[in-house]
Amino acid sequence: MANRKPLTDSEGEVRELTSRDAAEAAPFSALPEAERKMLRALQKREPKEALRSWLSKHKTGAPR
C-alpha cells in the first residue's frame, strides 16, 4: 500500500480504478465514527452546500 498510485493527477483528474484499488478499499463500517457521521450528513444535503459546510468547519477554504 505504500507505493500505491494517487487517485488524482496534478490537475485533479481521477484515474481509472483498478481491481487492486477495490481490494484495498475499506468498508464504510471500518471508518472511524467521526467520518461515518460526516459522510451521513453529507449524503442528506445538496453536494455544493455540504462541501461548503464541511470545508468551513475544517478551515480549508470554500469551493469556487
Chimera marker file (.cmm) of the C-alpha trace (Angstrom):
<marker_set name="trace">
<marker id="1" x="0.000" y="0.000" z="0.000" r="1" g="1" b="0" radius="0.5"/>
<marker id="2" x="2.950" y="2.341" z="0.470" r="1" g="1" b="0" radius="0.5"/>
<marker id="3" x="3.635" y="2.504" z="-3.288" r="1" g="1" b="0" radius="0.5"/>
<marker id="4" x="0.014" y="2.996" z="-4.337" r="1" g="1" b="0" radius="0.5"/>
<marker id="5" x="-0.596" y="5.459" z="-7.191" r="1" g="1" b="0" radius="0.5"/>
<marker id="6" x="-2.566" y="8.601" z="-6.299" r="1" g="1" b="0" radius="0.5"/>
<marker id="7" x="-6.226" y="8.569" z="-7.344" r="1" g="1" b="0" radius="0.5"/>
<marker id="8" x="-5.934" y="12.032" z="-8.922" r="1" g="1" b="0" radius="0.5"/>
<marker id="9" x="-3.296" y="13.777" z="-11.002" r="1" g="1" b="0" radius="0.5"/>
<marker id="10" x="-1.974" y="17.323" z="-10.555" r="1" g="1" b="0" radius="0.5"/>
<marker id="11" x="-4.990" y="18.711" z="-12.445" r="1" g="1" b="0" radius="0.5"/>
<marker id="12" x="-7.487" y="16.875" z="-10.258" r="1" g="1" b="0" radius="0.5"/>
<marker id="13" x="-8.444" y="14.292" z="-12.867" r="1" g="1" b="0" radius="0.5"/>
<marker id="14" x="-9.327" y="10.921" z="-11.373" r="1" g="1" b="0" radius="0.5"/>
<marker id="15" x="-7.533" y="7.903" z="-12.819" r="1" g="1" b="0" radius="0.5"/>
<marker id="16" x="-9.286" y="4.657" z="-13.681" r="1" g="1" b="0" radius="0.5"/>
<marker id="17" x="-9.756" y="2.483" z="-10.598" r="1" g="1" b="0" radius="0.5"/>
<marker id="18" x="-8.292" y="-0.995" z="-10.706" r="1" g="1" b="0" radius="0.5"/>
<marker id="19" x="-9.304" y="-4.240" z="-9.051" r="1" g="1" b="0" radius="0.5"/>
<marker id="20" x="-6.378" y="-3.685" z="-6.663" r="1" g="1" b="0" radius="0.5"/>
<marker id="21" x="-7.891" y="-0.319" z="-5.631" r="1" g="1" b="0" radius="0.5"/>
<marker id="22" x="-11.190" y="-2.061" z="-4.929" r="1" g="1" b="0" radius="0.5"/>
<marker id="23" x="-9.479" y="-4.808" z="-2.938" r="1" g="1" b="0" radius="0.5"/>
<marker id="24" x="-7.721" y="-2.210" z="-0.744" r="1" g="1" b="0" radius="0.5"/>
<marker id="25" x="-10.874" y="-0.167" z="-0.117" r="1" g="1" b="0" radius="0.5"/>
<marker id="26" x="-12.247" y="-0.196" z="3.414" r="1" g="1" b="0" radius="0.5"/>
<marker id="27" x="-15.936" y="-0.856" z="4.071" r="1" g="1" b="0" radius="0.5"/>
<marker id="28" x="-17.997" y="2.012" z="5.471" r="1" g="1" b="0" radius="0.5"/>
<marker id="29" x="-18.268" y="0.194" z="8.806" r="1" g="1" b="0" radius="0.5"/>
<marker id="30" x="-14.457" y="0.222" z="9.134" r="1" g="1" b="0" radius="0.5"/>
<marker id="31" x="-14.273" y="4.035" z="9.020" r="1" g="1" b="0" radius="0.5"/>
<marker id="32" x="-13.900" y="5.982" z="12.265" r="1" g="1" b="0" radius="0.5"/>
<marker id="33" x="-17.238" y="7.087" z="13.739" r="1" g="1" b="0" radius="0.5"/>
<marker id="34" x="-16.497" y="10.782" z="13.068" r="1" g="1" b="0" radius="0.5"/>
<marker id="35" x="-16.002" y="10.114" z="9.344" r="1" g="1" b="0" radius="0.5"/>
<marker id="36" x="-19.147" y="7.965" z="9.117" r="1" g="1" b="0" radius="0.5"/>
<marker id="37" x="-21.154" y="10.722" z="10.813" r="1" g="1" b="0" radius="0.5"/>
<marker id="38" x="-19.770" y="13.356" z="8.433" r="1" g="1" b="0" radius="0.5"/>
<marker id="39" x="-20.480" y="11.216" z="5.361" r="1" g="1" b="0" radius="0.5"/>
<marker id="40" x="-24.050" y="10.518" z="6.510" r="1" g="1" b="0" radius="0.5"/>
<marker id="41" x="-24.618" y="14.267" z="6.951" r="1" g="1" b="0" radius="0.5"/>
<marker id="42" x="-23.178" y="14.988" z="3.505" r="1" g="1" b="0" radius="0.5"/>
<marker id="43" x="-25.386" y="12.351" z="1.932" r="1" g="1" b="0" radius="0.5"/>
<marker id="44" x="-28.527" y="14.191" z="3.093" r="1" g="1" b="0" radius="0.5"/>
<marker id="45" x="-27.540" y="17.595" z="1.646" r="1" g="1" b="0" radius="0.5"/>
<marker id="46" x="-27.065" y="19.163" z="-1.731" r="1" g="1" b="0" radius="0.5"/>
<marker id="47" x="-23.485" y="18.445" z="-2.852" r="1" g="1" b="0" radius="0.5"/>
<marker id="48" x="-22.157" y="22.028" z="-3.031" r="1" g="1" b="0" radius="0.5"/>
<marker id="49" x="-23.838" y="23.058" z="0.231" r="1" g="1" b="0" radius="0.5"/>
<marker id="50" x="-22.446" y="20.016" z="2.028" r="1" g="1" b="0" radius="0.5"/>
<marker id="51" x="-18.943" y="20.629" z="0.739" r="1" g="1" b="0" radius="0.5"/>
<marker id="52" x="-19.006" y="24.280" z="1.796" r="1" g="1" b="0" radius="0.5"/>
<marker id="53" x="-20.228" y="23.318" z="5.239" r="1" g="1" b="0" radius="0.5"/>
<marker id="54" x="-17.530" y="20.674" z="5.690" r="1" g="1" b="0" radius="0.5"/>
<marker id="55" x="-14.794" y="22.980" z="4.408" r="1" g="1" b="0" radius="0.5"/>
<marker id="56" x="-15.885" y="25.838" z="6.664" r="1" g="1" b="0" radius="0.5"/>
<marker id="57" x="-15.695" y="23.561" z="9.703" r="1" g="1" b="0" radius="0.5"/>
<marker id="58" x="-12.209" y="22.396" z="8.720" r="1" g="1" b="0" radius="0.5"/>
<marker id="59" x="-10.997" y="25.872" z="7.655" r="1" g="1" b="0" radius="0.5"/>
<marker id="60" x="-9.589" y="24.746" z="4.307" r="1" g="1" b="0" radius="0.5"/>
<marker id="61" x="-11.418" y="27.317" z="2.181" r="1" g="1" b="0" radius="0.5"/>
<marker id="62" x="-14.598" y="27.217" z="0.125" r="1" g="1" b="0" radius="0.5"/>
<marker id="63" x="-15.170" y="25.698" z="-3.325" r="1" g="1" b="0" radius="0.5"/>
<marker id="64" x="-15.137" y="28.030" z="-6.287" r="1" g="1" b="0" radius="0.5"/>
<link id1="1" id2="2" r="1" g="1" b="0" radius="0.2"/>
<link id1="2" id2="3" r="1" g="1" b="0" radius="0.2"/>
<link id1="3" id2="4" r="1" g="1" b="0" radius="0.2"/>
<link id1="4" id2="5" r="1" g="1" b="0" radius="0.2"/>
<link id1="5" id2="6" r="1" g="1" b="0" radius="0.2"/>
<link id1="6" id2="7" r="1" g="1" b="0" radius="0.2"/>
<link id1="7" id2="8" r="1" g="1" b="0" radius="0.2"/>
<link id1="8" id2="9" r="1" g="1" b="0" radius="0.2"/>
<link id1="9" id2="10" r="1" g="1" b="0" radius="0.2"/>
<link id1="10" id2="11" r="1" g="1" b="0" radius="0.2"/>
<link id1="11" id2="12" r="1" g="1" b="0" radius="0.2"/>
<link id1="12" id2="13" r="1" g="1" b="0" radius="0.2"/>
<link id1="13" id2="14" r="1" g="1" b="0" radius="0.2"/>
<link id1="14" id2="15" r="1" g="1" b="0" radius="0.2"/>
<link id1="15" id2="16" r="1" g="1" b="0" radius="0.2"/>
<link id1="16" id2="17" r="1" g="1" b="0" radius="0.2"/>
<link id1="17" id2="18" r="1" g="1" b="0" radius="0.2"/>
<link id1="18" id2="19" r="1" g="1" b="0" radius="0.2"/>
<link id1="19" id2="20" r="1" g="1" b="0" radius="0.2"/>
<link id1="20" id2="21" r="1" g="1" b="0" radius="0.2"/>
<link id1="21" id2="22" r="1" g="1" b="0" radius="0.2"/>
<link id1="22" id2="23" r="1" g="1" b="0" radius="0.2"/>
<link id1="23" id2="24" r="1" g="1" b="0" radius="0.2"/>
<link id1="24" id2="25" r="1" g="1" b="0" radius="0.2"/>
<link id1="25" id2="26" r="1" g="1" b="0" radius="0.2"/>
<link id1="26" id2="27" r="1" g="1" b="0" radius="0.2"/>
<link id1="27" id2="28" r="1" g="1" b="0" radius="0.2"/>
<link id1="28" id2="29" r="1" g="1" b="0" radius="0.2"/>
<link id1="29" id2="30" r="1" g="1" b="0" radius="0.2"/>
<link id1="30" id2="31" r="1" g="1" b="0" radius="0.2"/>
<link id1="31" id2="32" r="1" g="1" b="0" radius="0.2"/>
<link id1="32" id2="33" r="1" g="1" b="0" radius="0.2"/>
<link id1="33" id2="34" r="1" g="1" b="0" radius="0.2"/>
<link id1="34" id2="35" r="1" g="1" b="0" radius="0.2"/>
<link id1="35" id2="36" r="1" g="1" b="0" radius="0.2"/>
<link id1="36" id2="37" r="1" g="1" b="0" radius="0.2"/>
<link id1="37" id2="38" r="1" g="1" b="0" radius="0.2"/>
<link id1="38" id2="39" r="1" g="1" b="0" radius="0.2"/>
<link id1="39" id2="40" r="1" g="1" b="0" radius="0.2"/>
<link id1="40" id2="41" r="1" g="1" b="0" radius="0.2"/>
<link id1="41" id2="42" r="1" g="1" b="0" radius="0.2"/>
<link id1="42" id2="43" r="1" g="1" b="0" radius="0.2"/>
<link id1="43" id2="44" r="1" g="1" b="0" radius="0.2"/>
<link id1="44" id2="45" r="1" g="1" b="0" radius="0.2"/>
<link id1="45" id2="46" r="1" g="1" b="0" radius="0.2"/>
<link id1="46" id2="47" r="1" g="1" b="0" radius="0.2"/>
<link id1="47" id2="48" r="1" g="1" b="0" radius="0.2"/>
<link id1="48" id2="49" r="1" g="1" b="0" radius="0.2"/>
<link id1="49" id2="50" r="1" g="1" b="0" radius="0.2"/>
<link id1="50" id2="51" r="1" g="1" b="0" radius="0.2"/>
<link id1="51" id2="52" r="1" g="1" b="0" radius="0.2"/>
<link id1="52" id2="53" r="1" g="1" b="0" radius="0.2"/>
<link id1="53" id2="54" r="1" g="1" b="0" radius="0.2"/>
<link id1="54" id2="55" r="1" g="1" b="0" radius="0.2"/>
<link id1="55" id2="56" r="1" g="1" b="0" radius="0.2"/>
<link id1="56" id2="57" r="1" g="1" b="0" radius="0.2"/>
<link id1="57" id2="58" r="1" g="1" b="0" radius="0.2"/>
<link id1="58" id2="59" r="1" g="1" b="0" radius="0.2"/>
<link id1="59" id2="60" r="1" g="1" b="0" radius="0.2"/>
<link id1="60" id2="61" r="1" g="1" b="0" radius="0.2"/>
<link id1="61" id2="62" r="1" g="1" b="0" radius="0.2"/>
<link id1="62" id2="63" r="1" g="1" b="0" radius="0.2"/>
<link id1="63" id2="64" r="1" g="1" b="0" radius="0.2"/>
</marker_set>
